[in-house]
Amino acid sequence: MTYKDDLKLKWKQEEEFAFNGWDFSHIEGRWDNEALPWSYPEIVRSHLKGSEQLLDMGTGGGEFLLSLNHPYELTTVTEAYPPNVELCRRELAPRGIKVAQTYDDNRLPFAHTSFDVVINRHESFDAAEVGRVLKPGGYFITQQVGGKNNLDLSHRLCREYTPSFLDHTLRNNIAKLQEQGFNIHQAEEALCPLRFFDVGAIVYFAKIIEWEFPGFSVEDSFEDLLRCHLEIETQGWVESIEHRFVLVAQKLQ
């Protein structure tokens, strides 16, 4: 077996690694990102009281939600990805947390003015529908992945990649929320370096974030991955850029 064959075998093992929830512990220590200039957990906690009805949109496996220690009986989550829905039903529902599988952000399966706080970390949303399910005076708190996220790395590994959401920016989302009668309390945007220290971590990442690396495979992108490997051997890392923004918006009426 040649050196290249050995690398390809190793990277294909990363490609096939099982994935549940939203847990990147498999590549812990093999990547690093610059800290955002805000703390989403702190922002959420500062607006969340123990007596309020909470909705977590796109909870993944519920890992972040559980870290908030909000009363389970006052907590509801949505999730669309079927394996994560089953994970939520197994891990969250027995605690008393209500779990709803969703298929369309324009149609949340809840009555009008059901929640005091709606949180959303990296999940799509419809401003009008969020406004419908929030009580007057309620807060919508979201951290979003912007449309320029990992754009250069996506182009390196998927030459024909065309980003679908370049207009997903802080400014455009402020406008959408204001159109629905929200008052903006906090709005920040950041572009932060993300560094990978081995190609296997890049492969694992690209297979998970499939919408940014559509059709990616080790076989098809092997030569590009070899170039990444050489770059890591030369400078110690391959760098990408994360695009993030955070919004805290209050429903006025």
KAZIQUI-V356839 format. One record per backbone hydrogen bond with DSSP energy under -0.5 kcal/mol. CO is the residue of the C=O (numbers start at 1). NH is the residue of the N-H. If there is no record, write none. Layout:
BEGIN
CO_NH ; CO_NH
END
This chain:
BEGIN
2_6 ; 3_7 ; 4_8 ; 5_9 ; 6_10 ; 7_11 ; 8_12 ; 9_13 ; 10_14 ; 11_15 ; 12_16 ; 14_17 ; 20_23 ; 22_24 ; 24_27 ; 25_28 ; 27_30 ; 30_197 ; 30_198 ; 32_195 ; 38_40 ; 39_43 ; 40_44 ; 41_45 ; 42_46 ; 43_47 ; 44_47 ; 44_48 ; 45_48 ; 47_49 ; 49_52 ; 52_54 ; 53_116 ; 53_117 ; 54_76 ; 55_57 ; 55_119 ; 56_59 ; 56_78 ; 57_121 ; 59_62 ; 62_66 ; 63_67 ; 64_67 ; 64_68 ; 65_68 ; 65_70 ; 66_69 ; 71_74 ; 72_75 ; 74_54 ; 75_98 ; 76_56 ; 77_100 ; 78_59 ; 79_102 ; 81_84 ; 81_85 ; 82_86 ; 83_87 ; 84_88 ; 85_89 ; 86_90 ; 87_91 ; 88_92 ; 88_93 ; 92_95 ; 92_97 ; 93_96 ; 98_77 ; 100_79 ; 104_107 ; 108_110 ; 111_114 ; 115_135 ; 116_139 ; 117_55 ; 118_141 ; 119_57 ; 120_122 ; 120_143 ; 125_127 ; 126_130 ; 127_131 ; 128_132 ; 129_133 ; 130_134 ; 132_113 ; 133_114 ; 133_115 ; 135_138 ; 138_251 ; 139_118 ; 139_141 ; 140_142 ; 140_249 ; 141_120 ; 142_247 ; 143_122 ; 144_146 ; 144_245 ; 146_149 ; 148_151 ; 150_154 ; 151_155 ; 152_156 ; 153_157 ; 154_158 ; 158_161 ; 165_168 ; 167_169 ; 168_147 ; 169_173 ; 170_174 ; 171_175 ; 172_176 ; 173_177 ; 174_178 ; 175_179 ; 176_180 ; 177_180 ; 177_182 ; 178_181 ; 181_252 ; 183_185 ; 183_250 ; 186_248 ; 188_246 ; 190_244 ; 192_242 ; 193_34 ; 194_240 ; 195_32 ; 196_238 ; 198_201 ; 198_202 ; 199_203 ; 200_204 ; 201_205 ; 202_206 ; 203_207 ; 204_208 ; 205_209 ; 208_210 ; 209_212 ; 209_213 ; 213_216 ; 217_221 ; 219_222 ; 221_225 ; 222_226 ; 223_227 ; 224_228 ; 225_229 ; 226_230 ; 227_231 ; 228_232 ; 229_233 ; 230_234 ; 231_235 ; 231_236 ; 232_236 ; 238_196 ; 240_194 ; 241_150 ; 242_192 ; 242_244 ; 243_146 ; 244_190 ; 245_144 ; 246_188 ; 247_142 ; 248_185 ; 248_186 ; 249_140 ; 250_183 ; 250_252 ; 251_137
END
